């Protein structure tokens, strides 16, 4: 649910032709700078970036910046992948989606009971082979979003698969009953 370097935003605008408002959240200040520098070249008044993480309650917490930024997480890495090793840590502000109107993906879902019924599309990371401790697997993630009224729309790998199977993927879910 984080913006990373703005790839999902770019895909929505350039590939999907979406012209509506987009709210992105990114906890890493270095990645926020990358996004803001890029947005300064082609300003988009309908895109807001919030430097924070999302969760089920407002707080602050240490966040792991990994060697490869797509693995950045609150959770501790597992598995010995050098790209999924902690490069540094920093303190992050955590907010609820209901307080922001846009983490830990399932905690974000629990923190947004008033907001998510109005959200038409969600992008969330799902894990097939956990890269961090206590990470829910793809079945828990997708079933939680299905219980909140979403259905599967698409899946794409974050990092090339190693040893025949991906670790994680981005999962797009759409509102099951758009009415």
C-alpha positions in Angstrom: 0.0 0.0 0.0 3.0 2.3 -0.2 3.8 4.5 -3.2 7.4 3.2 -3.5 8.7 5.2 -6.4 5.3 6.0 -7.8 5.0 3.1 -10.2 1.3 2.4 -9.5 0.4 6.0 -9.9 2.2 6.1 -13.3 0.4 2.9 -14.4 -3.0 4.4 -13.4 -2.4 7.6 -15.3 -0.4 6.3 -18.4 -1.7 2.7 -18.9 -5.2 2.8 -17.4 -6.1 6.4 -18.4 -7.4 7.1 -14.9 -7.9 10.8 -14.4 -9.5 10.9 -11.0 -7.9 11.7 -7.7 -5.1 9.5 -6.3 -3.9 9.5 -2.7 -0.6 7.7 -2.2 1.2 6.9 1.1 4.9 6.3 1.4 6.7 6.0 4.7 10.3 6.3 3.3 11.4 10.0 3.1 14.0 9.1 0.4 11.3 7.6 -1.8 9.0 10.5 -1.2 11.8 12.8 -2.5 12.1 10.7 -5.6 8.3 11.0 -6.2 8.2 14.7 -5.5 11.2 15.4 -7.7 9.4 13.5 -10.6 6.1 15.2 -9.9 7.8 18.6 -10.0 8.6 18.0 -13.7 5.0 17.1 -14.6 2.7 18.5 -11.8 -0.5 16.6 -11.1 -3.0 18.5 -8.9 -5.1 15.4 -8.5 -2.4 13.4 -6.8 -1.6 13.7 -3.2 1.4 12.1 -1.5 1.5 11.5 2.3 4.8 10.7 4.0 3.5 8.2 6.5 2.4 4.6 6.9 -1.1 3.2 7.4 -2.2 1.0 10.2 -5.1 0.2 12.5 -4.2 3.0 14.9 -2.2 6.2 15.0 1.4 5.7 16.4 5.0 5.9 15.6 7.3 2.9 14.9 10.7 1.9 13.6 10.6 1.0 9.9 13.1 -1.1 8.0 14.7 0.3 4.8 15.8 -2.8 2.9 18.7 -3.1 0.4 16.1 -3.3 -2.4 13.3 -0.8 -1.5 10.4 -2.9 -2.7 11.0 -5.0 0.4 10.8 -2.0 2.9 8.7 -3.1 5.8 7.9 -2.8 9.5 8.4 -6.5 9.7 11.8 -8.2 10.1 13.2 -9.9 7.0 13.6 -13.7 6.7 15.2 -16.1 4.3 18.8 -14.7 3.8 18.1 -12.8 0.6 20.7 -10.1 0.5 18.3 -7.7 -1.3 15.8 -8.3 1.6 18.3 -7.2 4.3 17.9 -4.2 6.6 20.1 -1.3 5.2 18.8 1.2 7.8 15.9 2.0 10.1 14.0 5.2 10.7 10.9 6.3 12.7 7.6 6.5 10.8 4.3 8.1 11.7 1.4 5.7 11.3 -2.1 6.9 10.7 -5.5 5.3 10.0 -7.0 5.5 6.5 -10.2 6.8 8.0 -8.3 9.7 9.4 -6.5 10.3 6.1 -8.9 9.1 3.5 -6.2 6.8 1.8 1.7 -0.1 6.2 0.6 -3.1 7.2 -2.0 -3.9 4.6 -4.4 -5.9 6.8 -4.0 -3.4 9.6 -4.8 -0.7 7.1 -8.0 -2.6 6.2 -8.9 -2.9 9.9 -8.2 0.8 10.4 -10.6 1.9 7.6 -14.1 0.6 8.2 -15.7 3.9 7.2 -13.4 4.5 4.2 -13.1 1.2 2.5 -16.8 0.8 1.6 -16.2 3.9 -0.7 -13.0 2.7 -2.2 -13.4 1.2 -5.7 -9.9 -0.4 -6.1 -7.2 -1.5 -3.8 -3.6 -2.5 -4.6 -2.0 -4.6 -1.8 1.1 -6.7 -1.5 0.5 -10.5 -1.1 3.1 -13.0 0.0 3.6 -16.5 -1.4 6.9 -17.1 0.4 7.2 -14.7 3.4 10.1 -12.2 3.3 9.4 -10.9 6.8 8.3 -12.3 10.1 4.6 -12.5 10.8 3.7 -11.6 7.3 0.2 -13.0 6.3 0.2 -15.3 3.3 -1.7 -14.5 0.1 -4.8 -16.5 1.3 -5.2 -14.5 4.5 -4.7 -11.2 2.6 -7.1 -11.9 -0.2 -9.7 -13.5 2.1 -9.6 -10.4 4.4 -10.2 -8.1 1.4 -12.9 -10.3 0.1 -14.7 -10.2 3.4 -14.5 -6.4 3.1 -16.3 -6.5 -0.2 -13.5 -6.7 -2.8 -12.8 -9.3 -5.5 -9.6 -10.3 -7.3 -8.8 -8.3 -10.4 -5.1 -8.8 -11.3 -1.7 -9.9 -9.9 1.8 -8.9 -10.9 5.2 -9.8 -9.5 7.2 -7.2 -7.5 10.5 -8.9 -7.9 11.5 -11.7 -10.4 10.9 -15.1 -9.1 13.8 -17.1 -7.7 13.8 -20.9 -7.6 10.6 -21.1 -9.6 8.2 -19.2 -7.4 7.7 -15.5 -6.5 8.0 -14.3 -3.0 5.5 -11.4 -3.3 3.2 -9.8 -5.8 1.0 -6.8 -6.0 -2.6 -7.8 -6.0 -5.3 -5.5 -7.5 -8.8 -5.9 -6.0 -11.9 -4.2 -7.1 -15.2 -3.5 -5.3 -17.3 -6.6 -5.8 -20.5 -4.6 -5.8 -19.7 -1.2 -7.3 -23.2 0.0 -6.7 
